[in-house]
Amino acid sequence: MNLLFDQNLSPRLVDRLEDPYPGSVHVAEVGLGRALDREIWEYAREHGLAVVTKDADFGELSTLHGFPPNVVWIRRGNCTTQNIEDLLRRREDAVKQLRNDEETGVIELY
């Protein structure tokens, strides 16, 4: 599954997670560094990407508009980029299964 990392996450995650999530991008790479959540949502939908974020708004967009795109919601407070990388590596199977799950649009990772 290709991921679109939201502006609240480090762009370094793209390179650091290239092996489990090839083809992933950060919003800043695609000209969405200052975009509204709805614009990011639409870009992800149009490009077959799952949004990875710490922002609750994307979960709400999923509730209102359905999916795709899928949302990977990081539910941790202040944490390091390394913590997020470790979390996405540990939960790789769950993240990748999200694409094929017809009933789940959002996965919450703690």
URCORPE-V928539 format. One record per pair of residues at least 12 apart in sequence whose ideal C-beta (glycine too) atoms are under 10 Angstrom apart, sorted by the first residue. I is the first residue (numbers start at 0). GAP is how many residues later the second one is. Records with the same first field share a line. If there is no record, write none. Layout:
# URCORPE-V928539
I->GAP + GAP
This chain:
# URCORPE-V928539
0->19 + 20 + 21 + 22 + 23 + 47 + 48 + 49 + 69 + 71 + 91 + 94 + 95 + 96 + 97 + 98 + 99
1->19 + 20 + 21 + 22 + 23 + 42 + 45 + 46 + 47 + 48 + 97
2->14 + 17 + 18 + 19 + 20 + 21 + 22 + 23 + 41 + 46 + 47 + 48 + 49 + 66 + 67 + 69 + 85 + 92
3->20 + 21 + 22 + 23 + 25 + 26 + 28 + 36 + 37 + 39 + 40 + 43 + 44 + 45 + 46 + 47 + 48 + 49 + 65 + 67 + 68
4->12 + 16 + 19 + 20 + 21 + 22 + 23 + 24 + 44 + 46 + 47 + 48 + 67 + 79 + 83
5->20 + 21 + 26 + 29 + 31 + 34 + 38 + 45 + 46 + 47 + 48 + 49 + 51 + 52 + 65 + 66 + 67 + 68
6->19 + 20 + 21 + 25 + 26 + 27 + 28 + 30 + 33 + 46 + 47 + 48
7->19 + 44 + 45 + 46 + 47 + 66
8->17 + 18 + 43 + 44 + 45 + 46 + 65 + 72 + 75 + 79
9->16 + 70 + 71 + 72 + 74 + 75
10->14 + 15 + 16 + 17 + 18 + 22 + 70
11->14 + 69 + 70 + 72 + 73
12->13 + 39 + 68 + 71 + 72 + 75
13->12 + 14 + 15
15->65 + 66 + 68 + 69 + 72 + 73
16->35 + 67 + 68 + 71 + 72 + 75
18->70 + 73
19->65 + 68 + 69 + 72 + 73 + 75 + 76
20->29 + 31 + 67 + 68 + 71 + 74 + 75
22->24 + 25 + 26
23->25 + 26 + 28 + 64
24->18 + 19 + 22 + 24
25->26
26->12 + 13 + 16 + 17 + 24 + 26
29->13 + 14 + 17 + 19
30->12
31->12
35->21
36->14 + 16 + 18 + 20 + 21 + 23 + 24
37->19 + 20 + 23 + 27
39->13 + 15 + 17 + 18 + 21 + 29
40->16 + 17 + 20 + 21 + 24 + 26 + 27 + 28 + 30
41->19 + 23 + 27
42->26
43->14 + 17 + 23 + 24 + 25 + 26 + 27
44->16 + 20 + 22 + 23 + 24 + 25
45->22 + 23
46->21 + 22
47->20 + 21 + 22 + 51
48->19 + 20 + 21
49->17 + 18 + 19 + 20 + 21 + 22 + 45 + 46 + 48 + 49 + 55 + 56 + 57
50->16 + 17 + 18 + 19 + 20 + 21 + 22 + 55
51->18 + 19 + 20 + 21 + 22 + 32 + 36 + 43 + 55 + 57
52->18 + 19 + 20 + 21
53->19 + 20 + 21 + 22 + 23 + 24 + 25 + 30
54->16 + 18 + 19
55->15 + 17 + 19
56->14 + 16
57->12 + 13 + 14 + 15 + 47 + 48
58->12 + 14 + 16 + 46 + 47 + 48 + 49
59->46
60->44 + 45
61->42 + 43 + 44
62->42 + 43
64->40
65->39
66->31 + 32 + 34 + 35 + 36 + 37 + 38 + 39
67->30 + 31 + 37
68->30 + 36
69->25 + 28 + 29 + 31 + 34 + 35 + 36 + 37
70->27 + 33 + 34 + 35 + 36 + 37
71->15 + 16 + 19 + 22 + 23 + 26 + 34 + 35 + 36 + 37
72->33 + 34 + 35 + 36 + 37
73->13 + 14 + 34 + 35 + 36
74->12 + 33 + 34 + 35
75->33 + 34
83->25
86->22 + 23
87->21
89->19
90->16 + 18 + 19
93->13 + 15
94->12 + 14
